[in-house]
Amino acid sequence: MSDSGSGTRYYWCVRHQRVETDADVCPAKHVLGPYASASDAEQALQRVQERNEAWEAEDARWAGEES
């Protein structure tokens, strides 16, 4: 079953640690998204971590701190 194309937007709630939709979404300060699918929302924190690590590595390269 595919979530895409349904018009529903999905969010990851960092307060409740769950996927939420427009119908039950917490205030914006508690959510990441919107995402096109529940699966994408479930992976939000992993993506944040990966992006932060990549940015930190780029900052270190920029500052000449490569290891």
N, CA, C and O atoms as a GROMACS GRO file, in nm:
protein
  268
    1MET      N    1   0.084  -0.118   0.000
    1MET     CA    2   0.000   0.000   0.000
    1MET      C    3   0.088   0.124   0.000
    1MET      O    4   0.181   0.133   0.080
    2SER      N    5   0.062   0.217  -0.087
    2SER     CA    6   0.143   0.338  -0.100
    2SER      C    7   0.069   0.457  -0.042
    2SER      O    8  -0.051   0.475  -0.063
    3ASP      N    9   0.145   0.540   0.033
    3ASP     CA   10   0.086   0.659   0.091
    3ASP      C   11   0.088   0.776  -0.005
    3ASP      O   12   0.008   0.869   0.008
    4SER      N   13   0.180   0.773  -0.102
    4SER     CA   14   0.197   0.887  -0.191
    4SER      C   15   0.076   0.902  -0.282
    4SER      O   16   0.012   0.804  -0.320
    5GLY      N   17   0.047   1.027  -0.317
    5GLY     CA   18  -0.064   1.055  -0.406
    5GLY      C   19  -0.196   1.071  -0.335
    5GLY      O   20  -0.296   1.108  -0.398
    6SER      N   21  -0.201   1.045  -0.206
    6SER     CA   22  -0.327   1.055  -0.134
    6SER      C   23  -0.357   1.197  -0.089
    6SER      O   24  -0.469   1.226  -0.047
    7GLY      N   25  -0.257   1.288  -0.098
    7GLY     CA   26  -0.277   1.424  -0.052
    7GLY      C   27  -0.255   1.440   0.098
    7GLY      O   28  -0.251   1.552   0.148
    8THR      N   29  -0.241   1.331   0.167
    8THR     CA   30  -0.216   1.335   0.311
    8THR      C   31  -0.071   1.370   0.334
    8THR      O   32   0.019   1.319   0.267
    9ARG      N   33  -0.047   1.458   0.431
    9ARG     CA   34   0.089   1.491   0.470
    9ARG      C   35   0.118   1.425   0.604
    9ARG      O   36   0.030   1.414   0.690
   10TYR      N   37   0.242   1.380   0.619
   10TYR     CA   38   0.284   1.307   0.738
   10TYR      C   39   0.395   1.384   0.809
   10TYR      O   40   0.475   1.452   0.745
   11TYR      N   41   0.398   1.374   0.940
   11TYR     CA   42   0.494   1.444   1.022
   11TYR      C   43   0.552   1.348   1.125
   11TYR      O   44   0.487   1.250   1.162
   12TRP      N   45   0.675   1.374   1.170
   12TRP     CA   46   0.731   1.299   1.282
   12TRP      C   47   0.721   1.389   1.404
   12TRP      O   48   0.776   1.499   1.405
   13CYS      N   49   0.650   1.343   1.506
   13CYS     CA   50   0.634   1.418   1.629
   13CYS      C   51   0.746   1.379   1.725
   13CYS      O   52   0.753   1.265   1.769
   14VAL      N   53   0.832   1.474   1.757
   14VAL     CA   54   0.943   1.446   1.848
   14VAL      C   55   0.895   1.438   1.993
   14VAL      O   56   0.964   1.383   2.078
   15ARG      N   57   0.781   1.491   2.020
   15ARG     CA   58   0.722   1.486   2.155
   15ARG      C   59   0.666   1.347   2.185
   15ARG      O   60   0.689   1.292   2.293
   16HIS      N   61   0.592   1.292   2.089
   16HIS     CA   62   0.526   1.162   2.109
   16HIS      C   63   0.600   1.046   2.043
   16HIS      O   64   0.564   0.930   2.063
   17GLN      N   65   0.706   1.078   1.964
   17GLN     CA   66   0.783   0.974   1.895
   17GLN      C   67   0.693   0.887   1.808
   17GLN      O   68   0.694   0.764   1.818
   18ARG      N   69   0.616   0.954   1.721
   18ARG     CA   70   0.525   0.882   1.632
   18ARG      C   71   0.497   0.964   1.506
   18ARG      O   72   0.525   1.084   1.501
   19VAL      N   73   0.443   0.896   1.407
   19VAL     CA   74   0.399   0.962   1.284
   19VAL      C   75   0.261   1.020   1.311
   19VAL      O   76   0.174   0.957   1.371
   20GLU      N   77   0.243   1.143   1.263
   20GLU     CA   78   0.113   1.208   1.274
   20GLU      C   79   0.074   1.260   1.136
   20GLU      O   80   0.159   1.281   1.049
   21THR      N   81  -0.055   1.282   1.117
   21THR     CA   82  -0.106   1.336   0.991
   21THR      C   83  -0.168   1.473   1.017
   21THR      O   84  -0.176   1.518   1.131
   22ASP      N   85  -0.211   1.538   0.910
   22ASP     CA   86  -0.277   1.667   0.924
   22ASP      C   87  -0.395   1.660   1.023
   22ASP      O   88  -0.426   1.758   1.090
   23ALA      N   89  -0.458   1.545   1.030
   23ALA     CA   90  -0.576   1.529   1.115
   23ALA      C   91  -0.543   1.531   1.264
   23ALA      O   92  -0.629   1.564   1.346
   24ASP      N   93  -0.419   1.496   1.299
   24ASP     CA   94  -0.387   1.485   1.442
   24ASP      C   95  -0.249   1.542   1.477
   24ASP      O   96  -0.189   1.503   1.577
   25VAL      N   97  -0.200   1.634   1.395
   25VAL     CA   98  -0.063   1.683   1.412
   25VAL      C   99  -0.051   1.776   1.533
   25VAL      O  100  -0.138   1.859   1.559
   26CYS      N  101   0.059   1.760   1.605
   26CYS     CA  102   0.092   1.848   1.717
   26CYS      C  103   0.136   1.984   1.665
   26CYS      O  104   0.155   2.000   1.544
   27PRO      N  105   0.154   2.082   1.753
   27PRO     CA  106   0.204   2.212   1.710
   27PRO      C  107   0.338   2.200   1.638
   27PRO      O  108   0.416   2.108   1.664
   28ALA      N  109   0.365   2.294   1.549
   28ALA     CA  110   0.484   2.290   1.463
   28ALA      C  111   0.614   2.277   1.542
   28ALA      O  112   0.709   2.217   1.493
   29LYS      N  113   0.621   2.331   1.662
   29LYS     CA  114   0.744   2.324   1.740
   29LYS      C  115   0.778   2.181   1.782
   29LYS      O  116   0.889   2.155   1.829
   30HIS      N  117   0.685   2.088   1.766
   30HIS     CA  118   0.706   1.949   1.807
   30HIS      C  119   0.721   1.852   1.690
   30HIS      O  120   0.741   1.732   1.712
   31VAL      N  121   0.713   1.900   1.565
   31VAL     CA  122   0.713   1.807   1.452
   31VAL      C  123   0.817   1.841   1.347
   31VAL      O  124   0.859   1.955   1.332
   32LEU      N  125   0.858   1.737   1.274
   32LEU     CA  126   0.942   1.749   1.156
   32LEU      C  127   0.854   1.714   1.037
   32LEU      O  128   0.773   1.621   1.045
   33GLY      N  129   0.868   1.785   0.929
   33GLY     CA  130   0.790   1.754   0.811
   33GLY      C  131   0.726   1.878   0.756
   33GLY      O  132   0.753   1.989   0.804
   34PRO      N  133   0.643   1.863   0.660
   34PRO     CA  134   0.570   1.743   0.621
   34PRO      C  135   0.649   1.653   0.527
   34PRO      O  136   0.742   1.696   0.459
   35TYR      N  137   0.609   1.528   0.525
   35TYR     CA  138   0.665   1.426   0.438
   35TYR      C  139   0.553   1.366   0.354
   35TYR      O  140   0.436   1.372   0.392
   36ALA      N  141   0.590   1.309   0.241
   36ALA     CA  142   0.492   1.253   0.148
   36ALA      C  143   0.437   1.119   0.194
   36ALA      O  144   0.329   1.079   0.151
   37SER      N  145   0.511   1.048   0.281
   37SER     CA  146   0.464   0.917   0.324
   37SER      C  147   0.495   0.896   0.473
   37SER      O  148   0.580   0.964   0.530
   38ALA      N  149   0.423   0.804   0.532
   38ALA     CA  150   0.447   0.770   0.672
   38ALA      C  151   0.587   0.713   0.689
   38ALA      O  152   0.653   0.739   0.790
   39SER      N  153   0.633   0.636   0.593
   39SER     CA  154   0.766   0.579   0.597
   39SER      C  155   0.873   0.688   0.600
   39SER      O  156   0.969   0.679   0.678
   40ASP      N  157   0.858   0.790   0.517
   40ASP     CA  158   0.953   0.902   0.517
   40ASP      C  159   0.952   0.972   0.652
   40ASP      O  160   1.058   1.009   0.704
   41ALA      N  161   0.836   0.991   0.710
   41ALA     CA  162   0.826   1.056   0.841
   41ALA      C  163   0.895   0.973   0.949
   41ALA      O  164   0.962   1.028   1.036
   42GLU      N  165   0.878   0.841   0.943
   42GLU     CA  166   0.942   0.753   1.041
   42GLU      C  167   1.094   0.761   1.037
   42GLU      O  168   1.160   0.737   1.138
   43GLN      N  169   1.149   0.795   0.922
   43GLN     CA  170   1.294   0.802   0.904
   43GLN      C  171   1.349   0.944   0.926
   43GLN      O  172   1.467   0.968   0.902
   44ALA      N  173   1.266   1.035   0.970
   44ALA     CA  174   1.306   1.175   0.982
   44ALA      C  175   1.427   1.194   1.072
   44ALA      O  176   1.521   1.264   1.034
   45LEU      N  177   1.427   1.135   1.190
   45LEU     CA  178   1.539   1.155   1.283
   45LEU      C  179   1.668   1.097   1.228
   45LEU      O  180   1.776   1.153   1.250
   46GLN      N  181   1.659   0.985   1.158
   46GLN     CA  182   1.778   0.927   1.097
   46GLN      C  183   1.835   1.022   0.992
   46GLN      O  184   1.956   1.041   0.985
   47ARG      N  185   1.748   1.081   0.911
   47ARG     CA  186   1.793   1.176   0.810
   47ARG      C  187   1.856   1.299   0.874
   47ARG      O  188   1.958   1.349   0.826
   48VAL      N  189   1.797   1.348   0.982
   48VAL     CA  190   1.853   1.463   1.053
   48VAL      C  191   1.994   1.430   1.102
   48VAL      O  192   2.086   1.510   1.085
   49GLN      N  193   2.011   1.314   1.162
   49GLN     CA  194   2.142   1.274   1.211
   49GLN      C  195   2.244   1.264   1.097
   49GLN      O  196   2.356   1.312   1.110
   50GLU      N  197   2.206   1.202   0.987
   50GLU     CA  198   2.296   1.188   0.873
   50GLU      C  199   2.336   1.324   0.816
   50GLU      O  200   2.452   1.347   0.784
   51ARG      N  201   2.241   1.413   0.805
   51ARG     CA  202   2.271   1.547   0.752
   51ARG      C  203   2.359   1.625   0.848
   51ARG      O  204   2.451   1.694   0.804
   52ASN      N  205   2.333   1.615   0.977
   52ASN     CA  206   2.417   1.685   1.075
   52ASN      C  207   2.561   1.634   1.069
   52ASN      O  208   2.654   1.714   1.075
   53GLU      N  209   2.578   1.504   1.058
   53GLU     CA  210   2.713   1.447   1.049
   53GLU      C  211   2.784   1.496   0.923
   53GLU      O  212   2.903   1.529   0.927
   54ALA      N  213   2.712   1.501   0.812
   54ALA     CA  214   2.771   1.548   0.686
   54ALA      C  215   2.809   1.696   0.697
   54ALA      O  216   2.916   1.736   0.650
   55TRP      N  217   2.724   1.776   0.757
   55TRP     CA  218   2.754   1.918   0.773
   55TRP      C  219   2.873   1.940   0.866
   55TRP      O  220   2.958   2.025   0.840
   56GLU      N  221   2.878   1.862   0.975
   56GLU     CA  222   2.991   1.874   1.068
   56GLU      C  223   3.122   1.836   0.999
   56GLU      O  224   3.224   1.900   1.021
   57ALA      N  225   3.119   1.732   0.917
   57ALA     CA  226   3.238   1.691   0.843
   57ALA      C  227   3.279   1.800   0.744
   57ALA      O  228   3.398   1.829   0.729
   58GLU      N  229   3.183   1.860   0.678
   58GLU     CA  230   3.212   1.968   0.584
   58GLU      C  231   3.268   2.090   0.658
   58GLU      O  232   3.362   2.153   0.610
   59ASP      N  233   3.212   2.122   0.774
   59ASP     CA  234   3.265   2.233   0.854
   59ASP      C  235   3.409   2.206   0.895
   59ASP      O  236   3.493   2.296   0.891
   60ALA      N  237   3.438   2.083   0.934
   60ALA     CA  238   3.575   2.048   0.974
   60ALA      C  239   3.670   2.059   0.855
   60ALA      O  240   3.782   2.109   0.870
   61ARG      N  241   3.626   2.013   0.738
   61ARG     CA  242   3.710   2.027   0.617
   61ARG      C  243   3.733   2.175   0.586
   61ARG      O  244   3.845   2.214   0.553
   62TRP      N  245   3.631   2.254   0.597
   62TRP     CA  246   3.641   2.397   0.569
   62TRP      C  247   3.739   2.464   0.665
   62TRP      O  248   3.816   2.553   0.625
   63ALA      N  249   3.737   2.422   0.791
   63ALA     CA  250   3.825   2.480   0.893
   63ALA      C  251   3.964   2.418   0.891
   63ALA      O  252   4.051   2.459   0.968
   64GLY      N  253   3.987   2.320   0.803
   64GLY     CA  254   4.118   2.256   0.794
   64GLY      C  255   4.142   2.154   0.903
   64GLY      O  256   4.257   2.127   0.938
   65GLU      N  257   4.036   2.097   0.957
   65GLU     CA  258   4.046   2.001   1.067
   65GLU      C  259   4.021   1.859   1.019
   65GLU      O  260   3.973   1.776   1.097
   66GLU      N  261   4.052   1.829   0.896
   66GLU     CA  262   4.028   1.693   0.844
   66GLU      C  263   4.106   1.592   0.926
   66GLU      O  264   4.217   1.618   0.971
   67SER      N  265   4.045   1.479   0.944
   67SER     CA  266   4.115   1.371   1.014
   67SER      C  267   4.139   1.255   0.923
   67SER      O  268   4.197   1.155   0.965
   0.00000   0.00000   0.00000
